[in-house]
Amino acid sequence: MTEPTSSSLDPDDWDSERHQAHAMLDDLLDYVQNLTERPVWQPIPVSVRRSFQENSPCTGQSLEEIHQRFMEDILPYAVGNAHPGFMGWVHGGGTVTGMLAEMLAGGLNANLGGRDQIPVAVEQQIVRWAREWFRFPETAQGIFTTGTSQATLMALWVARVAQWGEKIRQEGVGLHTLTVYAASTVHGSLLKALDLSGLGEKSLHLVDLDESGRMDVSALHVQIGKDRQAGLTPFMVVGSAGTVDTGAIDDLTALATLCRTQSLWFHVDGALGALGCWSTELAPLFQGIEQADSLAFDFHKWGQVPYDAGFLLIRAGSLQRRTFASSDRYLAREERGTAAGEDWPCDLGPDLSRGFRALKTWMTVRRYGTERLGAMMAHTCALARFVAERVSREVSLELMAPVTLNIVCFRHRAEPAQANALNAQIAIALQESGIAVLSTTLVRGQRVLRVALVNHRTRVRDLESLICAVLHLGKRFSTGRIQSS
Ligand SMILES: Cc1ncc(COP(=O)(O)O)c(C=O)c1O
């Protein structure tokens, strides 16, 4: 048989490929080193957007040409979360270590569904570390996910098996009227998980907040009692280790106690804050997290691991296997050889083929250590307090929520009828200016500017520029409004 020369996709000329690869690496290192010379974000020109509507190519291009296209049309128009001026939503900044880890993982191209390989042992090491960080028992199990959204959905599946056993995997939830409880500020990923899990969004009963913006535990108690009387089956409470809007942390100890006495599954959404446990200063805020039945969190946010790297930790590890394990003819386990090993991650989650997310996390934790990462997180909280203090010194600005962690909600003062529009306008203009990116949210029904200090690169000077720009834009738009009205 004659083989076509093009059947292998390896380079024809390794020397020139190596040269090109080094140029790509250098460009990325330059990008990270010189981030501040760029706008945080910039509007995408129509021509660039259009260029991504081209048809699929039949013939290939050189790596050099593709690299050039990346540098010109992709890199400048990313969302900008690596930049120290990025303070929108909840985005981690990434690190050079994480970037290199992605390259190493890509080169290895490991499939972490299972089999006897050290990459699976790396993931299992992180499971052990996570038990240690969150003081979970030895029997806890865990797995990397795309993010907290996926981890929350998986936690619901595990909790269903905890309630009804494996038969639910064949029979479905049927007509059970399960109810789930969370504070009214809970992240939208819970609703999505309820929808996808078949419980339905209506199974979520929202609980009011207390005066400090946390779930009102006595209101929760009352609601559970009422629901039981009405014939419903209270099933799960979702506590927050940092709400997305303001960073408020629920009283996790009180919620854990209530769940124990009421025989409810206690899930904690730790997407935003859980890794704050790495900081000795912040850890006390998360007291009670160690009692969760399931904990969903993200390394890709405060942990600075490149996207994506979410995680699910389940207290009763055997339940995780009972929820996800399945037997397939061609996936038989053997005593020896490549198919050896009991702990195949495909038995612990919905995915069979899985990438090596663990490597970038493992390398990040090894490179910086949890002490330094924790100190970095505590510093972002100090920066948040700095912003709050700066806001309180400006008569035209107003702090809109207490600062618990690394999120500050404030707004530019205006006539009540105009305040929402003005603040939304400020956010957009600020993003388009390239000086900083913040996002907006609603606090007590009012549109506020929301600064989330997640990026390890952000410095006081970035925050000074932000405040200065908000003041300037607020003045400009307020004047414009007066003139146009
Ligand atoms: C509090 C909270 N929960 C859940 C999520 C969803 O996490 P992910 O984006 O990793 O799916 C987020 C995302 O920002 C969040 O802030």
Ligand as a Chemical Component Dictionary entry (heavy atoms), coordinates in Angstrom:
data_LIG
# 
_chem_comp.id                   LIG 
_chem_comp.type                 NON-POLYMER 
_chem_comp.pdbx_formal_charge   0 
_chem_comp.three_letter_code    LIG 
# 
loop_
_chem_comp_atom.comp_id 
_chem_comp_atom.atom_id 
_chem_comp_atom.alt_atom_id 
_chem_comp_atom.type_symbol 
_chem_comp_atom.charge 
_chem_comp_atom.model_Cartn_x 
_chem_comp_atom.model_Cartn_y 
_chem_comp_atom.model_Cartn_z 
_chem_comp_atom.pdbx_ordinal 
LIG C1 C1 C 0 -21.691 33.161 42.340 1  
LIG C2 C2 C 0 -21.559 32.466 41.015 2  
LIG N1 N1 N 0 -22.097 31.246 40.852 3  
LIG C3 C3 C 0 -21.994 30.572 39.697 4  
LIG C4 C4 C 0 -21.355 31.125 38.614 5  
LIG C5 C5 C 0 -21.251 30.341 37.338 6  
LIG O1 O1 O 0 -19.929 29.889 37.208 7  
LIG P1 P1 P 0 -19.295 29.460 35.816 8  
LIG O2 O2 O 0 -19.234 30.724 35.011 9  
LIG O3 O3 O 0 -17.955 28.938 36.167 10 
LIG O4 O4 O 0 -20.180 28.429 35.223 11 
LIG C6 C6 C 0 -20.796 32.402 38.725 12 
LIG C7 C7 C 0 -20.154 33.049 37.576 13 
LIG O5 O5 O 0 -19.752 34.173 37.608 14 
LIG C8 C8 C 0 -20.885 33.085 39.963 15 
LIG O6 O6 O 0 -20.358 34.292 40.139 16 
# 
loop_
_chem_comp_bond.comp_id 
_chem_comp_bond.atom_id_1 
_chem_comp_bond.atom_id_2 
_chem_comp_bond.value_order 
_chem_comp_bond.pdbx_ordinal 
LIG C1 C2 SING 1  
LIG C2 N1 SING 2  
LIG C2 C8 DOUB 3  
LIG N1 C3 DOUB 4  
LIG C3 C4 SING 5  
LIG C4 C5 SING 6  
LIG C4 C6 DOUB 7  
LIG C5 O1 SING 8  
LIG O1 P1 SING 9  
LIG P1 O2 DOUB 10 
LIG P1 O3 SING 11 
LIG P1 O4 SING 12 
LIG C6 C7 SING 13 
LIG C6 C8 SING 14 
LIG C7 O5 DOUB 15 
LIG C8 O6 SING 16 
# 
